[in-house]
Amino acid sequence: MSYSGTSDWSNIFEGIEDYYSGTGSETLINSIATRAFRNINSKLEAINIQVPVGTCSDGNYDQALIDWESNWAVYYLLTRRHRGEWEDEEPLWAKKFYLDGTEIFERIKKGQIVLEHQYSPLETGVGTPAADSSNEGSAIFYTNWEGYGGYYSGTDFPRNYVVEIVGTGSIGDISEGTYKWSRDGGVSWIATTGSCGTDWIHLGSNVYIRWAYGGTGTAGQIAIGDRWTWTCRPKYLRVKGDSSVWDAREILLR
């Protein structure tokens, strides 16, 4: 397994294909890719990022990981081929690939680069719901804070969502309930006739809700006035990194 492929390595260093051509090239590629992959994961584990890092929502790895691994793979190939020629000191043009990869790691560590895989459930932008202390029903209420439906797509400012039961049917069964909802803390209501359910209900902006049965039986699951609140935050407000500008070469070459 690796985060990059040889085509990515060639994007970093034109002509690097010549370094893994001929007999045994497949073994060499696998060896180099594995070495870079393991070293990257070791670095990420040290800063509490779960590895191996998964793909993004589009099915590809983060470009930062691809570039990082490609730079180190190129560096490993170069040193394998030329270390005997360089004697005591590697030339800066070759060391540059290792330093470029290391700089990506340092930026991830400082928060200047944020991997999609780093987002915790809350960081999808949809918060966990809090049940009002006066709720009488036993139903369990969920938002898609764990990631179902994707990231919160609102872009204006944090929104305080409220869902409140307005109808319970004859016995307070979830399937007979109706609700209203607000995204400004209950100052105004977007809709007042929504039907409760145990399947995901889309409120817009990739915000989903659903109920699940709690306790015993179907009666008394919801009561008029039961409400739940949570906050949704735009993606650009969720992560704050280090805005300082620096060059890894200045640090690593001291």
C-alpha positions in Angstrom: 0.0 0.0 0.0 1.2 3.5 -0.7 -0.2 7.0 -1.0 1.4 7.7 -4.4 2.3 6.0 -7.6 5.2 6.2 -10.0 3.3 8.7 -12.2 3.2 11.0 -9.1 7.0 10.5 -8.6 7.5 11.5 -12.3 5.6 14.7 -11.7 8.1 15.6 -9.0 11.2 14.7 -10.9 11.1 14.4 -14.7 13.1 11.4 -15.9 13.0 9.5 -12.5 11.5 6.6 -14.4 15.1 5.8 -15.6 16.0 5.0 -11.9 13.5 2.1 -11.7 13.6 0.6 -15.2 14.9 -2.8 -16.3 15.1 -6.1 -14.5 13.8 -6.1 -10.9 12.1 -2.7 -11.4 8.8 -3.8 -9.9 10.5 -5.1 -6.8 12.5 -1.9 -6.5 9.3 0.2 -6.8 7.5 -1.8 -4.2 10.5 -1.5 -1.8 10.8 2.3 -2.2 7.0 2.8 -1.9 6.8 0.7 1.2 9.8 2.5 2.8 8.2 6.0 2.1 4.8 4.8 3.2 6.0 3.4 6.5 8.2 6.4 7.3 5.3 8.8 6.6 2.9 6.7 8.8 5.5 6.7 11.6 5.7 10.5 11.5 1.9 10.9 11.4 1.4 8.5 14.3 3.8 10.7 16.4 1.3 13.6 16.0 -1.7 11.4 16.8 -3.1 11.0 13.3 -4.6 7.6 12.7 -2.8 5.6 10.0 -2.9 4.4 7.4 -4.7 7.6 6.3 -7.9 6.9 4.4 -8.9 8.3 1.0 -10.8 11.5 0.7 -14.5 11.7 -0.1 -13.6 11.8 -3.8 -11.8 8.4 -3.5 -8.3 9.8 -3.8 -5.6 10.5 -1.2 -5.0 14.0 0.0 -2.7 15.8 -2.4 -0.4 16.7 0.4 0.2 13.0 1.2 0.8 12.2 -2.5 3.4 15.0 -2.8 5.0 14.1 0.5 5.5 10.5 -0.4 6.5 11.3 -4.0 9.3 13.6 -2.7 10.6 11.0 -0.3 10.4 8.2 -2.9 12.4 10.3 -5.4 15.0 11.0 -2.6 15.3 7.3 -1.8 15.8 6.5 -5.4 18.4 9.2 -5.9 20.4 8.2 -2.8 20.2 4.5 -3.9 21.7 5.4 -7.3 24.2 8.1 -6.3 25.2 7.8 -2.7 28.5 6.2 -3.6 29.3 9.1 -5.9 28.4 11.8 -3.4 31.0 10.7 -0.8 30.6 12.7 2.4 27.8 15.1 1.5 24.7 14.9 -0.5 24.2 17.8 -3.0 21.5 20.2 -2.1 19.5 19.5 -5.3 19.0 15.9 -4.1 18.4 16.7 -0.5 15.7 19.2 -1.7 13.3 16.3 -2.2 13.6 15.0 1.3 13.3 18.6 2.7 10.2 19.3 0.5 8.5 16.2 1.9 9.6 17.1 5.4 8.2 20.6 5.0 4.8 19.1 4.2 4.9 17.1 7.4 5.8 20.1 9.4 2.9 22.1 7.9 0.5 19.2 8.8 1.9 19.2 12.3 1.4 23.0 12.7 -2.1 23.0 11.2 -1.1 24.8 8.0 -2.2 21.8 6.1 -5.3 19.9 7.3 -5.9 16.4 5.9 -9.5 15.5 5.2 -8.9 12.4 7.3 -8.1 14.5 10.3 -11.6 15.8 10.7 -13.2 14.5 13.8 -17.0 13.9 13.6 -17.8 17.3 15.2 -15.5 18.8 12.6 -17.8 17.7 9.8 -19.5 21.0 10.8 -22.6 19.3 12.3 -22.7 19.2 16.1 -24.0 16.6 18.4 -27.6 17.2 19.6 -28.6 18.0 23.2 -32.0 17.0 24.4 -33.9 19.7 26.4 -34.0 18.9 30.1 -37.8 19.0 30.1 -38.3 16.4 27.3 -40.9 13.8 28.3 -40.5 11.3 25.4 -38.1 8.4 25.4 -37.0 8.6 21.8 -33.4 9.1 20.9 -32.6 11.9 18.5 -29.6 11.9 16.1 -27.9 14.4 13.8 -25.4 13.3 11.1 -22.4 14.5 13.2 -20.6 11.3 12.3 -20.4 12.2 8.7 -23.5 10.8 6.9 -24.3 13.0 3.9 -21.0 14.9 3.9 -19.8 18.1 5.5 -22.1 20.9 6.5 -22.3 23.0 3.4 -23.5 26.3 5.0 -21.0 29.1 4.5 -22.3 32.1 6.2 -21.8 31.7 10.0 -22.5 29.2 12.8 -26.2 28.2 13.0 -28.0 27.1 16.1 -30.5 24.4 15.0 -33.6 23.5 17.0 -36.1 20.7 16.4 -39.3 20.6 18.4 -42.2 18.1 18.5 -45.5 19.7 17.6 -47.7 16.6 17.1 -47.7 13.1 18.6 -50.5 11.2 17.1 -52.6 9.0 19.4 -49.9 7.3 21.5 -46.8 9.3 20.9 -45.2 6.9 18.4 -42.3 8.3 16.3 -44.1 7.3 13.1 -47.0 9.5 13.9 -45.1 12.5 15.1 -44.6 15.9 13.5 -42.0 18.5 14.2 -40.9 22.1 13.4 -37.3 23.2 13.0 -35.3 26.4 13.2 -31.7 27.3 12.4 -31.6 30.6 14.3 -32.2 29.2 17.8 -36.0 29.2 17.5 -36.4 32.9 16.6 -38.0 31.8 13.4 -39.1 28.4 12.0 -38.2 27.1 8.6 -40.9 24.4 8.6 -43.7 23.5 11.0 -45.2 20.3 9.6 -42.3 17.9 9.1 -43.0 14.2 9.8 -40.8 12.4 12.3 -39.1 9.1 11.2 -36.3 6.7 11.9 -34.7 7.2 8.5 -32.5 10.2 7.8 -34.5 13.4 7.0 -32.6 16.2 5.1 -33.0 19.7 6.5 -30.7 21.2 3.8 -27.0 22.2 3.8 -26.2 18.5 4.3 -27.8 18.5 7.8 -29.8 15.3 8.5 -31.8 14.2 11.5 -33.6 11.0 12.6 -35.2 9.4 15.7 -34.7 6.0 17.2 -36.9 4.1 19.6 -35.8 4.3 23.2 -37.1 2.5 26.3 -39.8 -0.1 25.7 -42.6 -0.2 23.2 -43.8 2.5 20.7 -46.0 4.6 23.0 -44.6 7.7 24.7 -41.6 8.0 22.5 -42.3 11.7 21.8 -44.3 14.4 23.5 -45.4 17.9 22.4 -42.7 20.4 23.3 -39.8 17.9 23.2 -36.9 19.6 21.6 -33.2 19.1 20.7 -30.6 21.7 19.8 -27.2 21.6 18.1 -24.8 24.0 16.3 -23.6 23.7 12.7 -20.3 25.5 11.8 -19.1 26.4 8.3 -16.0 24.4 7.2 -13.8 27.5 7.0 -14.5 28.2 10.7 -13.7 24.6 11.9 -10.0 24.5 11.5 -7.5 27.2 12.5 -3.9 26.5 11.7 -0.7 28.4 12.1 -0.5 31.2 9.6 3.2 31.8 10.0 5.4 31.4 7.0 8.7 29.6 7.2 11.0 27.4 5.1 11.9 23.9 6.4 15.3 24.2 4.7 16.2 27.0 7.1 15.5 24.8 10.1 16.9 21.4 8.8 20.1 22.8 7.3 21.2 24.7 10.4 
